[in-house]
């Protein structure tokens, strides 16, 4: 069964093109146009990774990250921020927003694929550790 990715961006063209590329790479992709729609889909479960833009109307990427971080049932979901906002412009990683990785949209697709695979593998390994620990 392919790994499931929730792709979140308000730009339809990006969702279509990048979603098609993820599909070509063998992932099962679900798309959302803003953070509120993404949160609703994420709560239904089954995603291995969220790929998230920051700058969206209504419920933006920062709001989404805070909502996931504050929901115990969602907190372990890996989030890869893929955005046009340079990291130096203020997005912090795990401690502040609970994100697992950060890339700019102009990053080479080969690097993006490597990061996606690494984050999914780490999440599954962490999940297996949690499942095997004594209660």
Beta strands, then each sheet from edge to edge (+ up, - down):
strand 1: 4-8
strand 2: 28-32
strand 3: 49-52
strand 4: 79-83
strand 5: 101-104
sheet 1: 2+ 1+ 3+ 4+ 5+
end
